[in-house]
Amino acid sequence: MSKVAAVKEAVKETLIGSEETPQLSVQTKARFNSHALTDPESGELYLGPDQFINAVAPPDEDYHKIKREQYSILFRVADRKNKGKVTLADWGYFENLLHKPDAEYEIAFRLFDVSRTGSVKYDDFRKLYELNKGPDSIPFNWDCEWAKLYIGSKNKRHLLDYQQFSQMLHGLQGERIRQAFQLFDKDGDGFIEPEDFERIIMETSRHKLSDHLLENLHTLCNVTQGSKVSYANVRAFQNMIKEMDLVELIVRRACAKSADGKITRTEFLNQAAKITRFSIFTPMEADILFHFASLDEPSGRIGLRDFAKVLDPSWRSRGEDETAVEKTASQNFFSKAFESGYNFALGSMAGAFGAFMVYPIDLVKTRMQNQRAASPGQRLYNNSLDCFRKVVRNEGFRGLYSGVVPQLIGVAPEKAIKLTVNDLVRGFFGDNQGKIWWGHELIAGGSAGACQVVFTNPLEIVKIRLQVQGEVAKSVDGAPRRSAMWIIRNLGLVGLYKGASACLLRDVPFSAIYFPTYSHLKKDLFGESSTKKLGVLQLLTAGAIAGMPAAYLTTPCDVIKTRLQVEARKGDTTYTGLRHAAKTIWKEEGFRAFFKGGPARILRSSPQFGFTLAAYELLQTSLPYPGGATEAKLGDIAQLKEKKISSPFYRSRNALKILLDLDENLGRVTLGPNEKGWQHLPGWMTATAKK
């Protein structure tokens, strides 16, 4: 065999296959056998059209804008001998074809290579197109100058090899759009109505676009000042959708560099100039991209969530397929509940760790606030450091943790209620982009602080009485040590909420100061956004700084709360209420008494939140939720990439998208004089061609 003949044979084998039996994998045979039927005459296993569709397009997959019946087109490619059956050998060849790097174009070529000779005839290609297009489809002129450049003039038609056919197919959609525009531009002024543009795109590109784009096609005229759509608009729109993958890459990189995760049109074009060698996107194309991405939020700065509605072809509009959404929600309910419970448990553990680490500071703060003597000679403690030394000397190291158990028990509901209420209220007042007026931020934080009092006040009063029990034992001979349960039974339900008004007076302003400060520190100081996740050190710093003003400015309320909740010793003033306590402290001890324990509160609140966050991050890394995502999520960012189907035949979907550029009805209409369908094309078409 000569070299030329060998090359021809190799090319032919590549394009139309060979008769040599391939080596099939166990997985290939298993996929075939799971759907195959048995021929009653020969006993051979085979796939009919329905079985083939079930094999390459499982019924439980989501095909969105491509209908399952359209996969019958591929049966024509797999049935190499035109027998209406796909054997195991045929199936092996088809799977091998899908693994090729240019599988999509090879599938299209084999579909139109009716005679199986390694070339496509113009008559066959046009006949298939004319038979397949819908009855109301926009007509296409095959005698146009564009077509002649690929296939020759009417009297000089030539065959198309694989490379020529693929290149023609690549540009066919653009020519269809150009001819359709000329058809609707009846007066020749270079403009068409928005409704006509919508029809053009629906017939030529519907299978590639998101619902958001399809629902808003008529708004393209708003990109300019007129009320009609120009050909420049149409061409710019087409160029943008053809370069969706490149657009996504540019958008992602630009958003990643932005402090708030959002970009402007200028930032997009600047990033495009850095990524592409030439200025591939025109100003009008950028205008069109930002027009459709900002329809719901016309702020000029667009984030990934908004771009996803344009770039992700699987993006669905709200309300579509509500039954499927409800089904998915019900299926995921228990999974989400378990995951929420798991995260709540981790948060409780982290909160308990943070409270335990700073508890000695909290005890010193309580002892200092409960010290009522005005003259230095009558004071038990000179300052916080002196208090710490005397507690260790008189009560031992364990004395620093008196009442720690109720505090650890109270951390879980306190943190859960505070964080949940704050997020709920912020979500209620915030917009789609997460922006919120500062006044509403204060309301959200204050609401969180108010709700937590229901759980924390009983635990606070028990903790405080346990904390001061040690110094009572040293000053009063024979004073019994009480347990937490004894204190709860002795106080009763009403007693457990003694000082609740003071607790509200402390926790409401504390949370109102803390949460907005913490949020703004993360965003404004450290640049947190949907695309930038802060590190543990940055979170610790933000939490510590936010806790300082919140803790110190609410110290007077904390002093009053402590005095109301602690059990008064003999000879001490007994306070009757919030106002009485404030007036008495001012009169007997002066203004400075309201800030007793202030430094201790700062030293406790700031590191406590830091320890809690550090522990939570460590627990999430060491003990991830079983079955959850292994990668950290940078906020709630929509995925721009179209989800791959679970079967190994996702390349066949991409091949269909190329074929649907011819007509959206490909594979959905009945073909042939007897409506036999695609699997019977070769026989009657070849016979027709010979006549």
C-alpha positions in Angstrom: 0.0 0.0 0.0 1.4 3.4 -1.0 1.8 6.3 1.4 -1.0 8.2 -0.3 -3.3 5.2 -0.1 -2.4 4.7 3.6 -3.1 8.3 4.4 -6.5 8.1 2.6 -7.4 4.9 4.5 -6.4 6.4 7.8 -8.6 9.5 7.2 -11.5 7.3 6.0 -11.2 5.1 9.1 -11.1 8.2 11.3 -14.2 9.7 9.8 -16.4 6.7 8.9 -15.0 4.0 11.1 -13.6 0.6 10.3 -14.9 -3.0 10.5 -12.2 -4.2 12.9 -13.8 -5.2 16.2 -12.7 -2.8 18.9 -11.6 -3.7 22.4 -14.5 -2.7 24.7 -14.1 -1.9 28.4 -16.2 -3.5 31.1 -18.0 -0.2 31.7 -18.9 0.1 28.0 -20.4 -3.4 27.9 -22.2 -2.8 31.1 -23.9 0.4 29.9 -24.9 -1.3 26.6 -26.2 -4.5 28.3 -28.3 -2.5 30.9 -30.5 -1.1 28.0 -30.1 -3.7 25.3 -32.9 -5.9 23.8 -32.5 -9.4 22.4 -33.1 -10.1 18.7 -35.6 -13.0 18.7 -34.1 -14.4 15.5 -30.4 -14.1 16.0 -30.3 -13.8 19.7 -28.0 -10.7 19.3 -28.2 -7.8 21.8 -29.0 -4.5 20.2 -30.3 -1.0 21.0 -33.3 0.4 19.2 -34.0 4.2 19.0 -35.8 4.3 22.4 -33.2 2.2 24.2 -30.4 4.3 22.7 -32.0 7.5 23.9 -32.4 6.0 27.4 -28.7 5.0 27.4 -27.3 8.4 26.3 -30.0 10.6 27.9 -31.3 9.1 31.2 -34.9 10.1 31.9 -34.0 11.6 35.3 -31.5 14.1 33.9 -32.4 17.8 33.5 -32.0 18.7 29.8 -33.6 22.2 30.1 -33.9 23.6 26.6 -32.9 20.4 24.8 -35.7 17.8 24.5 -34.8 14.1 25.1 -36.4 13.1 21.9 -33.8 15.2 20.0 -31.1 12.7 21.0 -32.6 10.4 18.4 -30.4 12.4 16.0 -27.4 10.6 17.5 -28.9 7.2 16.7 -28.3 7.9 13.1 -24.6 8.4 13.9 -24.2 5.3 16.0 -26.1 3.0 13.5 -23.2 2.8 11.2 -24.7 0.0 9.0 -28.1 1.7 8.6 -30.0 -1.3 10.0 -32.1 0.5 12.6 -30.1 -1.3 15.3 -27.1 -0.3 17.3 -25.0 -3.4 18.1 -22.3 -3.7 20.8 -19.6 -2.9 18.2 -21.5 0.2 17.1 -21.9 1.2 20.7 -18.2 0.9 21.3 -17.4 3.0 18.3 -19.9 5.7 19.4 -18.4 5.9 22.9 -14.9 6.1 21.4 -16.2 8.9 19.1 -17.4 10.9 22.2 -13.9 10.8 23.7 -12.3 12.6 20.8 -11.3 16.2 21.3 -13.5 17.4 18.4 -16.3 14.9 19.1 -19.0 17.6 18.6 -18.1 18.4 15.0 -17.4 14.8 14.1 -20.9 13.8 15.2 -22.3 16.6 13.1 -20.2 15.5 10.1 -21.2 11.9 10.3 -24.8 12.8 10.6 -24.8 14.6 7.2 -22.4 12.1 5.6 -25.4 10.1 4.3 -23.4 7.8 2.0 -20.7 7.1 4.6 -17.9 8.1 2.2 -16.1 10.6 4.3 -17.6 13.7 2.6 -20.8 15.6 2.7 -22.8 16.3 -0.4 -24.5 19.7 -0.8 -27.8 18.0 -1.9 -27.8 15.7 1.1 -27.1 18.5 3.6 -29.7 20.8 2.1 -32.3 18.1 1.9 -31.8 17.1 5.6 -32.1 20.8 6.6 -35.2 21.5 4.6 -36.9 18.3 5.9 -36.0 19.1 9.5 -36.8 22.8 9.9 -40.1 23.7 11.4 -43.1 24.8 9.2 -42.9 28.4 10.5 -39.1 28.7 10.6 -37.4 31.8 9.1 -36.3 30.8 5.6 -32.7 30.4 4.6 -31.3 31.1 1.1 -28.8 28.4 0.2 -28.0 30.2 -3.1 -26.5 33.2 -1.2 -23.0 34.4 -1.8 -21.9 33.1 1.6 -23.0 29.5 0.8 -21.3 29.7 -2.6 -18.0 30.5 -1.0 -18.1 27.1 0.9 -19.9 24.8 -1.6 -19.4 26.4 -4.9 -21.9 28.0 -7.3 -24.9 26.1 -8.6 -23.1 24.5 -11.5 -19.9 23.8 -9.7 -20.9 22.2 -6.4 -18.1 20.3 -4.6 -18.0 17.8 -1.8 -17.2 19.0 1.7 -14.5 17.1 3.6 -14.5 17.1 7.4 -12.5 20.3 7.9 -14.5 22.3 5.3 -17.8 21.1 6.7 -16.9 22.0 10.3 -15.8 25.5 9.3 -19.0 26.1 7.4 -21.1 24.8 10.3 -19.3 27.2 12.6 -20.3 30.2 10.6 -23.7 29.1 9.6 -25.6 30.6 12.6 -24.1 34.1 11.9 -25.3 33.9 8.2 -28.8 32.7 9.3 -29.0 35.8 11.6 -27.8 38.1 8.9 -30.4 36.8 6.4 -33.2 36.9 9.0 -32.3 40.6 9.7 -32.5 41.5 6.1 -35.9 39.7 5.8 -37.4 41.8 8.6 -35.7 45.0 7.6 -38.4 45.6 4.9 -37.7 49.3 4.3 -33.9 48.8 4.3 -33.1 51.4 6.9 -30.9 49.0 8.9 -33.4 48.7 11.8 -35.9 46.0 12.9 -38.5 45.9 15.6 -37.6 44.4 19.0 -40.2 41.6 18.5 -38.4 40.6 15.2 -35.1 40.5 16.9 -36.6 38.3 19.7 -37.9 35.9 17.1 -34.5 35.7 15.3 -32.7 34.8 18.5 -35.4 32.4 19.7 -35.1 30.4 16.4 -31.3 30.5 16.2 -29.8 30.6 19.7 -32.5 29.7 22.2 -30.8 26.4 23.2 -27.7 28.3 24.3 -29.1 31.1 26.3 -30.4 31.6 29.8 -34.1 32.2 30.6 -33.1 35.7 31.8 -31.8 36.6 28.4 -34.7 35.0 26.5 -37.3 36.8 28.7 -35.6 40.2 28.1 -34.5 40.1 24.5 -36.9 42.8 23.5 -35.1 45.3 25.8 -32.0 45.3 23.6 -33.4 48.4 21.9 -32.8 50.2 25.3 -29.0 49.9 24.9 -29.3 52.9 22.5 -31.6 55.9 22.5 -33.9 54.6 19.8 -36.8 52.2 20.0 -35.6 49.8 17.3 -32.8 47.3 17.0 -29.9 48.0 14.6 -27.8 45.4 12.8 -24.9 46.6 14.9 -26.9 45.7 18.0 -27.6 42.3 16.6 -24.1 41.6 15.6 -22.7 42.8 19.0 -25.2 40.6 20.8 -24.2 37.6 18.7 -20.5 38.2 19.3 -21.1 38.3 23.1 -23.0 35.0 23.2 -20.4 33.3 21.0 -17.7 34.3 23.5 -19.5 33.4 26.7 -16.6 31.3 28.1 -14.1 34.2 27.5 -16.6 36.7 29.0 -16.9 34.5 32.1 -13.2 34.3 32.5 -12.8 38.1 32.3 -15.7 38.7 34.7 -14.4 36.3 37.3 -10.9 37.7 37.3 -12.2 41.3 37.4 -14.6 40.6 40.2 -11.8 38.8 42.2 -9.7 41.9 42.0 -12.6 44.2 43.1 -12.8 45.1 46.8 -16.6 44.5 46.9 -16.8 41.7 44.3 -18.5 44.0 41.8 -17.2 45.6 38.6 -18.1 48.4 36.2 -18.1 48.4 32.5 -14.7 50.2 32.5 -13.2 47.5 34.8 -14.5 44.8 32.5 -13.0 46.3 29.4 -9.7 46.9 31.2 -9.5 43.3 32.3 -10.5 42.1 28.8 -7.5 44.1 27.4 -5.2 42.4 29.8 -6.4 38.9 29.1 -6.9 39.1 25.3 -4.0 39.9 22.9 -6.3 42.3 21.0 -9.3 44.4 22.0 -11.7 41.6 21.2 -14.8 43.2 22.8 -16.2 46.5 21.4 -17.8 49.2 23.6 -21.3 48.2 22.3 -20.7 44.5 23.2 -19.7 45.6 26.8 -22.8 47.8 26.9 -25.0 44.8 25.9 -23.5 42.6 28.6 -23.9 45.1 31.3 -27.4 46.0 30.1 -28.8 42.5 30.6 -26.8 41.8 33.8 -28.1 45.0 35.5 -31.8 44.8 34.6 -32.7 43.8 38.2 -30.1 46.1 39.8 -29.2 49.1 37.6 -26.4 50.4 39.9 -23.6 50.3 37.4 -21.6 47.9 39.6 -22.4 44.2 38.8 -21.4 41.1 40.7 -21.2 37.4 39.8 -24.7 36.7 40.8 -26.0 39.2 38.2 -23.7 38.0 35.5 -24.8 34.4 36.1 -28.2 35.2 34.9 -26.6 36.1 31.5 -23.7 33.7 31.2 -25.2 30.5 32.7 -27.4 28.8 30.1 -29.0 26.6 32.8 -30.1 29.6 34.8 -33.9 29.4 35.3 -36.4 32.2 35.9 -38.2 32.3 39.2 -41.4 30.3 39.2 -40.4 28.0 36.3 -41.0 24.4 37.0 -42.3 25.0 40.5 -43.2 21.4 40.9 -39.6 20.4 40.4 -38.4 23.1 42.8 -40.8 22.0 45.5 -39.8 18.4 45.0 -36.1 19.4 45.3 -36.9 21.5 48.4 -38.7 18.6 50.1 -35.9 16.2 49.3 -33.2 18.6 50.7 -35.2 19.7 53.8 -33.8 17.0 56.1 -30.3 17.3 54.7 -30.3 21.1 55.3 -31.8 20.6 58.8 -29.1 18.1 59.7 -26.4 20.3 58.3 -27.8 23.3 60.2 -27.8 21.3 63.4 -24.2 20.2 62.8 -23.1 23.8 62.3 -25.0 24.8 65.4 -23.2 22.1 67.4 -19.8 23.3 66.1 -20.8 26.9 66.9 -21.8 25.9 70.4 -18.5 24.1 71.0 -16.6 27.1 69.7 -18.6 29.5 71.8 -18.0 27.5 74.9 -14.3 27.4 74.2 -14.2 31.2 73.8 -16.2 31.8 77.0 -14.0 29.3 78.9 -10.8 31.1 77.8 -11.9 34.5 79.0 -13.9 33.4 82.0 -11.3 34.5 84.7 -11.5 38.0 83.2 -15.3 37.9 83.5 -15.1 36.9 87.1 -12.7 39.7 87.9 -15.1 42.1 86.2 -18.0 40.9 88.2 -16.1 41.1 91.5 -15.0 44.7 90.7 -18.5 45.8 89.7 -20.0 44.4 93.0 -17.4 46.2 95.2 -19.5 49.0 96.8 -17.1 50.7 99.3 -16.3 54.2 98.4 -13.2 54.8 100.6 -9.9 53.0 99.6 -9.5 51.5 103.1 -12.8 49.7 102.9 -12.3 48.3 99.4 -11.5 44.6 99.1 -9.7 45.1 95.7 -7.6 48.0 94.7 -7.9 47.2 90.9 -8.5 44.4 88.5 -5.0 43.0 88.8 -5.2 43.1 92.6 -8.6 41.3 92.4 -7.0 38.6 90.2 -4.2 38.0 92.7 -6.4 37.8 95.7 -8.9 35.4 94.1 -6.0 33.0 93.3 -4.5 33.4 96.8 -7.8 33.0 98.7 -9.7 30.6 96.6 -7.1 28.9 94.5 -6.9 28.7 90.7 -10.3 27.0 90.6 -11.8 30.1 92.1 -11.2 31.9 88.8 -13.8 29.5 87.3 -16.6 29.8 89.9 -19.9 29.6 88.0 -18.3 28.6 84.7 -20.8 25.8 84.0 -23.9 28.0 83.6 -21.9 30.3 81.4 -20.9 27.5 79.1 -24.5 26.2 79.0 -25.7 29.7 78.1 -23.3 30.3 75.3 -25.1 28.1 72.7 -28.6 29.7 72.8 -27.1 33.2 73.3 -24.9 33.1 70.2 -27.5 31.3 68.2 -30.3 33.7 69.0 -28.2 36.8 68.6 -26.7 35.8 65.2 -29.9 34.5 63.8 -32.1 37.5 64.7 -29.4 39.9 63.5 -29.2 38.1 60.1 -33.0 37.9 59.8 -33.5 41.6 60.4 -30.7 42.6 58.2 -32.1 40.4 55.4 -35.5 42.0 55.9 -34.2 45.6 55.5 -31.4 44.9 53.1 -31.6 44.9 49.3 -30.6 42.2 46.8 -27.0 43.3 46.9 -26.8 43.1 50.7 -26.8 46.9 51.2 -28.5 48.2 54.2 -29.1 51.7 55.7 -27.0 52.3 58.9 -30.2 52.9 60.9 -31.5 49.5 60.0 -28.2 48.0 61.0 -28.7 49.5 64.5 -32.2 48.1 64.6 -31.0 44.7 63.6 -28.3 44.6 66.2 -30.6 46.0 68.9 -33.2 43.4 68.1 -30.6 40.6 68.4 -29.5 41.9 71.8 -33.1 42.1 73.0 -34.0 38.6 72.0 -31.0 37.0 73.6 -32.0 38.3 77.1 -34.8 35.7 77.2 -32.1 33.0 77.5 -29.2 34.8 79.0 -30.7 36.7 82.0 -31.4 33.5 84.0 -28.0 32.2 83.3 -26.4 35.5 84.0 -27.9 35.8 87.5 -26.9 32.3 88.4 -23.4 32.8 87.1 -23.0 36.1 89.0 -24.1 34.6 92.3 -21.7 31.8 91.9 -18.9 34.2 91.0 -19.2 36.3 94.2 -19.8 33.3 96.4 -16.1 32.9 97.0 -15.6 36.4 98.4 -18.7 36.0 100.6 -17.2 32.9 102.1 -14.0 34.8 103.0 -15.9 37.7 104.6 -18.7 35.8 106.4 -17.8 32.9 108.6 -19.7 29.7 108.0 -21.3 31.0 104.8 -22.6 27.9 102.9 -21.5 27.3 99.3 -24.6 27.0 97.1 -24.9 25.0 93.9 -26.4 26.3 90.6 -29.5 24.2 91.1 -30.0 25.5 94.6 -29.8 29.1 93.4 -32.4 28.3 90.6 -34.8 26.7 93.0 -34.4 29.5 95.5 -35.0 32.3 92.9 -37.9 30.7 91.1 -39.0 31.7 87.6 -39.6 35.4 88.5 -36.4 35.7 90.4 -34.4 34.3 87.4 -35.5 37.4 85.5 -34.5 39.9 88.2 -32.5 42.7 86.5 -33.9 41.8 83.1 -34.5 45.5 82.4 -30.9 46.3 83.1 -29.9 43.3 81.0 -31.9 44.7 78.1 -30.4 48.1 78.7 -26.9 46.5 78.3 -27.4 44.0 75.6 -29.5 46.1 73.2 -27.0 48.9 72.8 -24.1 46.4 72.9 -25.4 44.5 69.9 -26.5 47.7 68.2 -22.9 48.9 68.4 -21.1 45.6 67.9 -22.8 44.1 64.8 -22.7 47.2 62.5 -19.1 48.0 63.6 -18.0 44.4 63.0 -19.7 44.3 59.6 -18.2 47.6 58.4 -14.7 46.6 59.7 -14.8 43.5 57.6 -16.0 45.2 54.5 -14.4 48.7 54.7 -11.1 47.9 56.5 -10.3 44.3 55.3 -12.2 44.3 51.9 -14.4 41.3 52.5 -16.7 40.6 49.5 -18.5 37.7 47.8 -15.2 36.9 46.1 -12.8 37.6 48.9 -12.8 35.5 52.1 -11.1 36.9 55.1 -8.5 35.0 57.0 -8.7 34.0 60.6 -6.4 36.8 61.7 -8.5 39.4 59.9 -11.7 38.1 61.5 -10.1 38.0 64.9 -8.9 41.6 64.5 -12.3 42.8 63.3 -14.1 41.1 66.2 -11.6 42.4 68.7 -11.8 46.0 67.5 -15.6 45.9 67.3 -15.9 44.6 70.8 -13.9 47.4 72.4 -16.4 50.4 72.0 -19.4 48.1 72.4 -18.1 46.7 75.7 -16.8 49.9 77.3 -19.8 52.2 76.4 -22.3 49.7 77.9 -20.3 49.2 81.1 -22.7 51.5 83.2 -25.6 49.3 82.2 -23.6 46.2 83.1 -22.7 47.6 86.5 -26.4 48.3 87.3 -27.4 44.8 86.1 -24.7 43.2 88.3 -25.8 45.2 91.4 -29.5 44.1 90.8 -28.7 40.5 90.2 -26.2 39.8 93.0 -27.5 38.9 96.4 -26.9 41.8 98.7 -24.8 41.2 101.8 -25.6 42.4 105.3 -25.2 46.1 105.6 -25.2 46.7 101.8 -27.7 48.8 100.1 -30.6 46.9 98.6 -31.8 48.3 95.2 -35.4 48.3 94.4 -35.2 48.8 90.6 -33.2 50.2 87.7 -33.7 53.8 88.4 -33.1 53.4 92.2 -29.9 51.5 91.6 -28.6 54.2 89.2 -29.4 57.1 91.5 -27.9 55.3 94.6 -24.7 54.4 92.9 -24.2 58.0 91.6 -24.9 59.3 95.1 -22.9 56.9 97.2 -19.9 56.1 94.8 -19.9 58.8 92.2 -19.8 58.8 88.4 -16.6 56.6 88.1 -18.4 53.7 89.8 -20.5 53.2 86.6 -17.3 52.3 84.7 -16.0 49.7 87.3 -14.8 46.7 85.4 -14.8 48.5 82.1 -11.3 47.5 81.2 -12.1 44.0 82.2 -15.1 44.0 79.9 -12.9 45.1 77.0 -10.4 42.4 77.8 -13.1 39.8 78.0 -15.4 40.7 75.1 -12.7 41.3 72.5 -10.7 38.1 72.9 -13.8 36.0 73.5 -15.1 36.6 70.0 -11.7 36.0 68.7 -11.3 32.7 70.4 -14.8 31.7 69.3 -14.0 32.4 65.6 -10.7 30.7 65.7 -12.2 27.6 67.3 -15.0 27.6 64.8 -12.7 27.8 61.8 -10.5 25.0 63.2 -13.6 22.7 63.9 -15.0 23.3 60.4 -11.6 22.4 58.9 -11.0 19.3 61.1 -14.6 18.1 61.2 -16.3 19.0 57.9 -20.0 18.1 57.5 -20.2 14.6 56.1 -21.1 14.7 52.5 -20.8 18.5 52.3 -18.7 20.5 49.9 -14.9 20.2 50.5 -14.2 23.6 49.1 -14.9 26.7 51.1 -17.7 28.8 49.6 -16.9 32.5 49.0 -20.4 33.6 49.9 -23.5 32.6 48.0 -22.1 32.9 44.5 -24.0 31.4 41.6 -22.1 28.9 39.5 -21.6 30.3 36.0 -20.5 27.0 34.5 -23.3 24.8 33.1 -23.6 21.7 35.2 -22.3 18.5 33.6 -24.8 15.7 33.5 -23.8 12.6 35.4 -23.7 10.2 32.5 -20.5 9.9 30.4 -22.3 11.3 27.3 -22.3 15.0 28.2 -20.3 15.6 25.0 -23.4 14.5 23.0 -25.3 17.4 24.5 -22.7 19.8 23.2 -22.9 18.2 19.8 -26.6 18.8 19.8 -26.1 22.4 20.6 -24.0 22.8 17.4 -26.6 21.0 15.4 -29.4 23.1 16.8 -27.7 26.1 15.3 -29.3 24.9 12.1 -32.8 24.9 13.5 -34.2 24.6 17.0 -36.6 21.8 15.8 -33.8 19.5 14.7 -34.8 16.0 15.9 -38.3 17.1 17.0 -40.1 16.9 13.6 -41.0 13.7 11.8 -38.8 13.1 8.7 -39.3 11.3 5.4 -42.4 10.5 3.3 -43.6 7.9 5.7 -42.7 9.8 8.9 -40.2 7.1 9.8 -37.8 9.4 11.6 -34.0 9.9 11.6 -33.1 6.2 12.0 -34.6 5.5 8.5 -33.0 8.4 6.7 -30.1 6.6 4.9 -32.3 4.2 3.0 -34.9 6.5 1.5 -32.6 9.4 1.0 -30.0 7.3 -0.9 -32.8 5.9 -3.0 -34.1 9.3 -3.7 -30.7 10.6 -4.7 -30.2 7.8 -7.2 -33.4 8.6 -9.1 
